[in-house]
Amino acid sequence: MSKIQLKFHSIVLSITTFVFFSLYLELHPIIAINPILKIIIGSLTSLALYRIIAALLLLITKKLRFLRKKILGPGYFEGTWVGFYIGLSGNVRFIIEHYEQDIFSLFVRGQSYNEKKSFHTSWRSKPVNINIEAGEISYMYDLRSIVDKTNGDGIAFFNLNRENQDSLPRELKGFSADLHNGQRTKAWEIKISDKHNISDTDALNQAIDFYDKNGKNF
């Protein structure tokens, strides 16, 4: 179980404990007359409360970004990322990615454009693996391209550029490799927003600007 999941369950357990003992004080005169009844009611009540509170907290965190961000901490990737990678031909490709996240899962939807700002490829990750301690993120993805006749699979691996383990991720450097050719293409991305309401045109322009400022150093 990851630290994020442990943190979530610790919060649920704390709330459950508080609610349970509050109810216990109210119901104690009723259940105290039968020790067996006390054990049965206590066990069933605590289990039911835990499940209800966990479900409610999950629902609330999906609606409230600031709460989700607080719980996820340095594992918070939700939002829009832009950047670039250098293709096998040596040409630059500009990246727009949307990281969609809840407490227990993270998915990536991405697309790339060529130097003429024309659509090139798109991809969708399978569940993402995050290693906060090591500062790494990796995932398999399904690739769809307008230049290839068939779809394919690939793997992506990135290091987090950050100040320390408690810092929010804002920059990724790494590579991806399509499995049908096995060749790695290096990539560099930055986060531009916690939201997904940025237009593709605006995001693409920010990706191009990022490359113009940093491409020679990559």
C-alpha positions in Angstrom: 0.0 0.0 0.0 1.4 3.4 -1.0 1.9 6.3 1.5 -1.0 8.2 -0.2 -3.3 5.2 0.4 -2.1 4.9 4.0 -2.8 8.6 4.5 -6.3 8.3 3.1 -7.1 5.3 5.3 -5.6 7.0 8.4 -8.0 10.0 7.8 -11.0 7.7 7.4 -10.0 5.7 10.5 -9.7 8.9 12.6 -13.1 10.2 11.5 -14.6 6.7 12.0 -13.2 6.5 15.5 -14.6 9.9 16.4 -18.1 9.2 15.0 -18.2 5.7 16.6 -17.4 6.8 20.1 -19.8 9.7 19.8 -22.5 7.2 18.9 -21.3 4.8 21.6 -21.9 7.4 24.3 -25.4 7.9 23.0 -26.2 4.2 22.7 -24.3 2.9 25.7 -27.4 2.8 28.0 -29.2 0.6 25.5 -26.5 -1.9 24.6 -24.8 -2.1 28.1 -27.5 -4.5 29.3 -26.2 -7.3 27.1 -22.4 -7.8 26.6 -22.8 -9.9 23.5 -25.1 -7.4 22.0 -22.6 -4.7 22.7 -19.8 -6.6 20.8 -22.1 -7.4 17.8 -23.4 -3.8 17.5 -20.0 -2.3 18.1 -18.4 -4.5 15.4 -21.1 -4.0 12.8 -21.4 -0.3 13.5 -17.6 0.4 13.2 -17.4 -1.5 9.9 -20.4 0.2 8.4 -19.2 3.6 9.5 -15.7 3.0 8.0 -17.2 2.0 4.6 -19.6 4.9 4.6 -17.0 7.5 5.5 -14.5 6.1 3.0 -17.1 6.3 0.2 -18.1 9.8 1.2 -14.5 11.0 1.4 -13.7 9.6 -2.0 -16.8 11.3 -3.4 -15.9 14.6 -1.8 -12.2 14.5 -2.9 -13.4 13.9 -6.5 -15.5 17.1 -6.3 -13.0 19.3 -4.3 -9.7 19.7 -6.0 -8.0 21.5 -3.0 -8.9 18.6 -0.7 -7.6 16.0 -3.2 -4.4 18.0 -3.6 -4.0 18.2 0.2 -4.3 14.5 0.7 -2.1 13.5 -2.3 0.6 16.0 -1.5 3.8 15.3 -3.5 1.9 12.7 -5.4 -0.5 15.2 -6.9 -0.2 15.3 -10.7 -3.7 16.4 -11.7 -3.8 19.0 -14.4 -2.4 20.0 -17.8 1.2 19.4 -18.7 3.0 20.6 -21.9 6.5 20.0 -23.3 8.3 18.3 -26.2 10.1 15.2 -27.3 12.6 14.6 -30.0 11.3 12.0 -32.5 13.2 9.2 -34.1 13.7 11.4 -37.2 15.4 14.1 -35.0 12.4 16.4 -35.4 10.7 18.0 -32.4 7.2 17.0 -31.4 5.2 19.1 -29.0 3.3 17.5 -26.2 0.0 18.2 -24.4 -1.0 15.9 -21.6 -3.9 15.8 -19.2 -3.3 14.0 -15.9 -6.6 12.8 -14.5 -6.3 11.7 -10.8 -8.2 10.6 -7.8 -6.9 9.2 -4.5 -6.2 5.7 -5.8 -5.5 6.1 -9.6 -3.9 8.3 -12.2 -4.4 8.2 -15.9 -2.7 10.2 -18.6 -4.3 11.4 -21.9 -1.8 12.9 -24.3 -1.3 14.1 -27.8 1.6 15.4 -29.9 1.9 17.9 -32.7 4.7 18.4 -35.3 6.6 21.6 -36.0 3.8 22.7 -38.3 1.3 22.5 -35.4 -0.4 19.6 -37.1 -1.7 16.6 -35.0 0.7 13.8 -34.9 -0.2 11.1 -32.3 -2.3 10.5 -29.2 -2.0 8.1 -26.3 -3.8 6.9 -23.2 -2.0 5.5 -20.3 -2.8 2.3 -18.4 -2.7 2.8 -14.5 0.4 4.9 -13.6 3.0 3.8 -11.2 4.3 6.6 -8.9 7.3 6.3 -6.7 7.4 9.5 -4.6 10.5 8.5 -2.6 12.6 7.8 -5.7 11.0 10.7 -7.6 9.9 8.6 -10.5 6.7 8.0 -12.6 6.2 5.3 -15.2 3.3 3.8 -17.2 2.3 1.7 -20.2 0.3 3.5 -22.9 -1.9 2.7 -25.9 -0.7 4.7 -28.9 -2.7 6.0 -31.9 -1.0 7.6 -34.7 -2.0 9.1 -38.1 1.3 8.1 -39.7 1.2 4.4 -38.6 -1.2 1.9 -40.1 -1.8 0.1 -36.8 -2.1 1.2 -33.2 0.6 0.2 -30.7 1.7 0.0 -27.1 4.6 1.8 -25.4 6.2 2.6 -22.1 7.1 5.9 -20.5 9.5 6.7 -17.7 10.1 10.1 -16.1 12.1 11.6 -13.3 10.6 14.4 -11.2 12.6 17.6 -11.0 11.8 18.9 -7.5 13.4 20.6 -4.5 12.7 17.7 -2.1 10.3 14.7 -1.5 7.6 17.0 -0.1 7.5 19.3 -3.1 4.7 19.2 -5.6 5.7 17.8 -9.0 6.0 20.5 -11.6 8.6 19.2 -14.1 9.3 15.8 -15.7 12.3 14.6 -17.7 12.5 11.1 -19.2 11.7 9.1 -22.2 9.1 7.0 -23.9 9.5 4.0 -26.2 7.0 2.5 -28.6 7.2 -1.3 -28.2 7.0 -2.0 -32.0 10.4 -0.3 -32.5 11.9 -0.3 -29.1 13.7 3.0 -29.6 13.6 5.6 -26.8 12.7 9.2 -27.4 13.6 11.7 -24.7 11.0 14.1 -23.4 10.7 17.1 -21.1 7.4 18.5 -19.6 6.2 21.1 -17.2 2.9 21.6 -15.5 0.9 24.7 -16.6 -2.3 24.2 -14.7 -4.1 22.1 -12.1 -7.2 22.3 -14.4 -8.1 20.9 -17.8 -9.9 23.9 -19.2 -7.0 25.3 -21.2 -7.6 25.2 -24.9 -5.4 23.0 -27.1 -4.2 26.1 -29.0 -3.1 27.9 -25.8 -1.5 24.7 -24.4 0.3 24.1 -27.7 1.6 27.6 -27.8 3.0 27.2 -24.3 4.6 23.9 -25.3 6.3 25.6 -28.3 7.4 28.5 -26.1 8.9 26.0 -23.6 10.8 24.3 -26.3 12.1 27.6 -27.7 13.5 28.5 -24.3 14.9 25.1 -23.4 15.3 22.9 -26.5 19.0 23.8 -27.0 19.7 22.6 -23.4 18.1 19.2 -23.9 
